[in-house]
């Protein structure tokens, strides 16, 4: 990690969607997540595919820092979205439908040898004993309207608080609410909180990953003249990343003897 740049800022990257002709379509935000030796780019599903708006990019382009002594040095890195017409991203759903998060595996051997980045891990997710309350201070780090430190290619952070009961599915959906002033381009941004005393420091990236920002919310039928925007947003619970990034189970040979079940490993508390 660069000695002069906070690890939090190096965990996030600007995402540009690109069509088959190589033209940039939209801007968004993504971040890095590592699980069992594999590295993933995390962003929203609507960034890679939106059936409603017919948004179908062919690939994503991200920026990677390549010199820990000169943080302004970056290199574009292309993340393909399809292979032989089949999507390369991982997605999942719950009882309410699709979760607006995707994980895209990154071939680490293809990265620049000097790439400088930070990645969250399952250890950064909320643990069952962590007490997260409404009103807890948050940071949402991303690229609002594409805005960022364009010299050093670093994101900006917006302050937020938890605006709904954390751990409960707001109106039955797999997300909680945040109160923050956010804009387009922040889709896919990590929603983090200062690390709790109960969670030991995890490397240099000492933040709890609570969620993935997806969209602003408003009241249907609000008067656009008299009523201000609510300023509320939805953040999908980050525990979905365990499902999205875990290696697929290895199929057991029919001829192999059955193994007795082992005790389940503890996992971060799932959204209720």
C-alpha positions as CSV (number, residue, x, y, z in Angstrom):
1,X,0.0,0.0,0.0
2,X,1.1,3.5,-0.7
3,X,2.5,5.2,2.5
4,X,0.7,8.4,1.7
5,X,-2.8,7.2,0.6
6,X,-5.3,5.7,3.0
7,X,-6.1,2.1,2.3
8,X,-9.8,2.8,2.1
9,X,-9.3,4.9,-1.0
10,X,-7.3,2.2,-2.7
11,X,-10.0,-0.4,-2.2
12,X,-12.3,1.5,-4.6
13,X,-12.0,2.0,-8.3
14,X,-13.9,4.0,-11.0
15,X,-15.9,1.8,-13.3
16,X,-16.7,2.8,-16.9
17,X,-19.1,0.7,-18.9
18,X,-18.0,0.2,-22.5
19,X,-20.0,-1.0,-25.5
20,X,-19.0,-3.3,-28.3
21,X,-17.6,-0.4,-30.3
22,X,-15.3,0.6,-27.5
23,X,-17.3,3.7,-26.5
24,X,-17.8,4.6,-22.8
25,X,-21.4,4.5,-21.9
26,X,-21.8,5.3,-18.1
27,X,-19.7,5.8,-15.0
28,X,-20.1,3.8,-11.8
29,X,-18.1,2.6,-8.8
30,X,-16.6,-0.7,-7.8
31,X,-14.4,-2.2,-5.1
32,X,-12.2,-5.2,-4.6
33,X,-13.1,-8.3,-2.5
34,X,-10.9,-11.3,-2.0
35,X,-12.1,-14.7,-0.8
36,X,-10.1,-17.9,-0.5
37,X,-7.3,-16.7,-2.8
38,X,-9.7,-15.4,-5.5
39,X,-10.0,-11.7,-6.3
40,X,-13.3,-10.1,-7.5
41,X,-14.6,-6.7,-8.6
42,X,-17.8,-5.9,-6.9
43,X,-20.4,-3.5,-8.3
44,X,-24.2,-3.3,-8.9
45,X,-26.0,-5.7,-11.2
46,X,-27.7,-2.7,-12.9
47,X,-24.2,-1.5,-13.9
48,X,-23.5,-4.6,-16.0
49,X,-27.1,-5.3,-17.1
50,X,-30.3,-3.4,-16.9
51,X,-33.2,-5.0,-18.8
52,X,-35.4,-2.1,-18.0
53,X,-33.2,0.5,-19.8
54,X,-31.6,-1.9,-22.2
55,X,-28.2,-1.1,-20.8
56,X,-25.9,-3.9,-22.0
57,X,-22.2,-3.1,-21.9
58,X,-19.7,-5.5,-23.4
59,X,-17.1,-4.9,-20.8
60,X,-16.0,-2.7,-17.9
61,X,-12.9,-0.5,-17.7
62,X,-11.3,0.2,-14.4
63,X,-8.2,2.2,-13.3
64,X,-5.4,0.5,-11.4
65,X,-2.7,2.4,-9.5
66,X,0.7,1.0,-10.6
67,X,3.3,2.8,-8.5
68,X,3.2,3.0,-4.7
69,X,5.6,5.9,-4.8
70,X,3.7,7.9,-7.4
71,X,0.0,7.4,-6.8
72,X,-0.8,9.4,-9.9
73,X,0.5,6.6,-12.1
74,X,-2.5,4.5,-13.3
75,X,-3.2,1.9,-16.0
76,X,-6.6,1.1,-17.5
77,X,-7.6,-2.5,-17.0
78,X,-10.4,-4.2,-19.0
79,X,-12.8,-6.5,-17.3
80,X,-14.8,-8.6,-19.9
81,X,-18.5,-9.3,-19.1
82,X,-19.1,-12.1,-21.6
83,X,-17.3,-15.2,-22.9
84,X,-18.9,-16.9,-25.9
85,X,-22.1,-15.0,-25.2
86,X,-22.4,-16.1,-21.6
87,X,-22.2,-13.7,-18.7
88,X,-19.0,-13.8,-16.6
89,X,-20.4,-12.1,-13.6
90,X,-21.9,-13.9,-10.6
91,X,-25.3,-12.9,-9.3
92,X,-27.7,-14.2,-6.8
93,X,-31.3,-13.7,-5.5
94,X,-33.3,-14.1,-2.4
95,X,-37.0,-14.4,-1.6
96,X,-37.7,-10.9,-2.9
97,X,-35.9,-11.4,-6.2
98,X,-32.5,-10.5,-7.7
99,X,-30.0,-8.8,-5.4
100,X,-28.5,-5.8,-7.1
101,X,-24.9,-6.9,-6.6
102,X,-22.5,-8.8,-8.9
103,X,-19.1,-10.2,-8.4
104,X,-16.7,-10.5,-11.4
105,X,-13.6,-12.7,-11.0
106,X,-10.4,-10.9,-11.9
107,X,-7.5,-12.9,-13.3
108,X,-4.8,-11.9,-11.0
109,X,-2.0,-13.0,-13.3
110,X,-3.3,-10.5,-15.8
111,X,-3.0,-7.5,-13.4
112,X,0.0,-5.2,-13.8
113,X,2.9,-6.6,-11.7
114,X,3.1,-3.4,-9.7
115,X,-0.7,-3.0,-9.2
116,X,-1.5,-1.1,-5.9
117,X,-4.9,-1.9,-4.4
118,X,-6.7,-3.1,-1.2
119,X,-9.3,-5.8,-1.0
120,X,-12.0,-6.5,1.5
121,X,-12.3,-10.1,2.8
122,X,-15.0,-12.1,4.7
123,X,-13.2,-10.9,7.8
124,X,-14.4,-7.3,7.1
125,X,-18.0,-8.3,7.2
126,X,-20.3,-7.8,10.2
127,X,-19.9,-10.4,12.8
128,X,-22.9,-11.7,14.9
129,X,-21.5,-10.0,18.0
130,X,-21.1,-6.6,16.3
131,X,-23.7,-4.1,17.4
132,X,-24.8,-1.9,14.5
133,X,-27.5,0.6,15.4
134,X,-29.6,3.1,13.6
135,X,-27.8,6.4,13.4
136,X,-24.3,4.7,13.1
137,X,-21.9,6.9,11.2
138,X,-20.9,5.6,7.7
139,X,-18.7,6.5,4.8
140,X,-19.8,5.8,1.2
141,X,-16.8,6.0,-1.1
142,X,-17.2,6.4,-4.8
143,X,-17.3,8.6,-7.9
144,X,-20.5,10.8,-7.8
145,X,-21.3,11.9,-11.3
146,X,-17.8,10.6,-12.2
147,X,-16.2,13.3,-9.9
148,X,-12.9,12.4,-8.2
149,X,-9.3,13.5,-7.8
150,X,-8.5,13.3,-11.5
151,X,-4.8,13.9,-10.9
152,X,-4.3,11.0,-8.4
153,X,-7.3,9.0,-9.6
154,X,-8.8,8.6,-6.2
155,X,-12.5,8.5,-5.1
156,X,-14.2,10.8,-2.7
157,X,-16.1,9.9,0.5
158,X,-19.6,11.1,1.5
159,X,-20.7,11.0,5.1
160,X,-23.9,9.0,5.9
161,X,-25.8,7.3,8.7
162,X,-27.8,4.2,9.0
163,X,-31.4,5.2,8.5
164,X,-33.3,2.0,9.1
165,X,-33.1,-1.0,11.5
166,X,-29.8,-2.7,10.6
167,X,-30.1,-6.4,10.2
168,X,-33.7,-6.2,9.1
169,X,-34.8,-6.3,5.5
170,X,-36.3,-2.9,4.7
171,X,-39.9,-3.5,3.4
172,X,-38.9,-7.2,2.9
173,X,-36.0,-6.4,0.5
174,X,-32.4,-7.4,1.1
175,X,-31.1,-3.9,1.9
176,X,-31.0,-1.2,4.6
177,X,-31.4,2.5,4.2
178,X,-28.7,5.2,4.5
179,X,-29.1,8.9,4.9
180,X,-26.6,10.7,2.6
181,X,-26.4,13.1,-0.3
182,X,-25.5,10.8,-3.2
183,X,-25.5,11.0,-7.0
184,X,-25.4,8.9,-10.1
185,X,-22.0,7.3,-10.5
186,X,-21.9,6.1,-6.9
187,X,-23.7,2.8,-7.8
188,X,-21.6,-0.1,-6.5
189,X,-19.8,2.0,-3.8
190,X,-18.8,0.2,-0.5
191,X,-20.7,1.3,2.5
192,X,-18.3,1.1,5.5
193,X,-18.2,1.9,9.2
194,X,-15.3,2.4,11.5
195,X,-14.0,-0.9,12.7
196,X,-15.6,-2.0,16.0
197,X,-13.6,-2.8,19.1
198,X,-14.8,-6.4,18.9
199,X,-13.3,-6.9,15.5
200,X,-9.5,-7.2,15.4
201,X,-7.6,-5.1,12.9
202,X,-7.6,-6.9,9.5
203,X,-4.4,-5.9,7.7
204,X,-4.3,-2.2,6.7
205,X,-7.9,-2.0,5.6
206,X,-9.5,-1.4,9.0
207,X,-13.1,-0.8,8.1
208,X,-16.3,-2.9,8.4
209,X,-18.0,-3.5,5.1
210,X,-21.7,-3.2,5.8
211,X,-23.2,-2.9,2.3
212,X,-23.1,-2.0,-1.3
213,X,-24.8,1.3,-2.3
214,X,-27.3,0.8,-5.2
215,X,-29.8,3.6,-5.6
216,X,-31.6,6.7,-4.2
217,X,-35.1,6.2,-2.9
218,X,-38.0,8.6,-3.0
219,X,-41.7,8.7,-2.3
220,X,-44.0,7.8,-5.2
221,X,-46.3,10.7,-6.0
222,X,-44.1,13.4,-4.3
223,X,-44.7,16.9,-5.5
224,X,-41.5,17.8,-7.4
225,X,-42.1,21.5,-6.7
226,X,-43.1,21.5,-3.0
227,X,-41.3,18.4,-1.8
228,X,-37.5,18.0,-1.4
229,X,-35.9,14.6,-2.1
230,X,-35.9,12.3,0.9
231,X,-32.1,12.0,0.7
232,X,-32.4,8.3,1.5
233,X,-30.7,5.5,-0.3
234,X,-30.7,1.7,-0.3
235,X,-27.6,-0.4,0.5
236,X,-27.7,-4.1,-0.1
237,X,-26.3,-6.1,2.8
238,X,-22.7,-7.1,2.2
239,X,-23.2,-10.7,3.5
240,X,-24.4,-11.5,0.0
241,X,-20.7,-11.4,-1.1
242,X,-20.1,-14.7,0.7
243,X,-22.5,-16.4,-1.6
244,X,-21.2,-14.6,-4.7
245,X,-17.5,-15.2,-4.1
246,X,-17.3,-18.6,-2.4
247,X,-15.8,-21.4,-4.6
248,X,-18.5,-23.7,-6.0
249,X,-18.9,-27.0,-4.1
250,X,-16.8,-29.9,-5.4
251,X,-19.1,-32.6,-6.6
252,X,-18.5,-35.9,-4.7
253,X,-18.0,-39.0,-6.8
254,X,-20.9,-41.4,-6.5
255,X,-18.4,-44.2,-5.8
256,X,-16.8,-42.3,-2.9
257,X,-18.0,-43.2,0.6
258,X,-20.3,-40.7,2.2
259,X,-18.5,-38.5,4.7
260,X,-20.1,-37.6,8.0
261,X,-21.3,-34.0,8.1
262,X,-19.0,-31.5,9.8
263,X,-20.0,-28.7,12.1
264,X,-20.9,-25.6,10.1
265,X,-18.3,-22.8,10.2
266,X,-19.4,-19.5,11.7
267,X,-20.4,-16.9,9.2
268,X,-21.4,-13.2,9.5
269,X,-25.0,-12.6,10.6
270,X,-27.3,-12.6,7.6
271,X,-29.9,-9.9,7.1
272,X,-33.2,-10.8,8.7
